[in-house]
Amino acid sequence: MKVIIAGTGAMGATYGSMLKKVGNDVKFLDLWQDNIDAINKKGIEFINLGKKEILEASAYRPSEVHDTADLIIVFTKSMQLKEMLSDIKHLLSDKTCVLCLLNGLGHIDTLKEFVKPENILMGVTVLTAGMKGPGVFEVTNYGNTEIQNITEAGKERALKVVETINNSGLPSVYSSDILFSIWRKACINGTMNACCTLLDCNMRKLGKVNHCRELLGTIVEEFSAVAEKEGVNLNVKEITDLVCWYTTEEFRGVDHYPSMHQDLIQKNRKTEIDYLNGYVSKKGKEYGINTKFCDLITILIHGRESVLIGEGK
């Protein structure tokens, strides 16, 4: 399969490397020149579950590639998705599937601006990976990838993509309800990411905060109320139990600092809050739903961005 990775960060490099290793024709796109130069000079240095591998690869800016592909996997930050889709629109043919594995909510509407609905595949992954530097990446857990088409016409291609990713060694399944999975993961991110960032703590310490379950449960309630308006039914107790589990010893990554904390607190970068709690806050106003916790969380995260990064950066 001809594959283009649109965004060669930790996740993109991992999926692209695994797909390339088993014979797929993979091109890597990125906008960070240092990353592009490092990959073209040394290949992709890929620490795969503790084992170092060097994969010969070529990386490009989107404007430097002109061949279409069977599959494009977008791996940007949520706020960069529209820009990337605009940059790669010349690569989209009638037969090109676009798979979106981004965290957050609202991406389908953005994808529809550039891609025919029958060519859009949505997914959720719990694979964990990190970027160690330009051209250097580490994957620590393969996790599972769920994928589904958004129209019935796309099912056959979705199944083919699932098979291709599975054959690369990355566990992948066809989902019968990807919207539920997307909202469920958004609940995890909207609690763990937002709260750990505001409190400047890891998930273990979050779990020790007074009234933690009440706090997380109220956030889940607000996500659930908006999800219901969008046709997705979330069981508040089950999801609250799930998000609280991430703060316990049973979760191996309990000492992990979520990605939003890494972005804002550790690296002083903008967050994806507008695609998590911010999305719920915005939609709550449209639907007439009280989302006061998500409203406040969104204001506070943007406030920390302003303090740590500055306006307009």
Helices and strands as residue ranges (DSSP letters): E 2-6, H 10-21, E 25-29, H 33-42, E 44-48, E 51-55, E 59-60, G 62-64, E 71-74, G 78-80, H 81-87, G 89-91, E 97-100, H 107-112, G 117-119, E 120-125, E 128-133, E 136-141, E 145-149, G 152-154, H 155-167, E 172-174, H 178-188, I 189-193, H 194-199, H 203-207, H 212-229, H 236-245, H 259-261, I 262-266, G 273-275, H 277-287, H 292-308
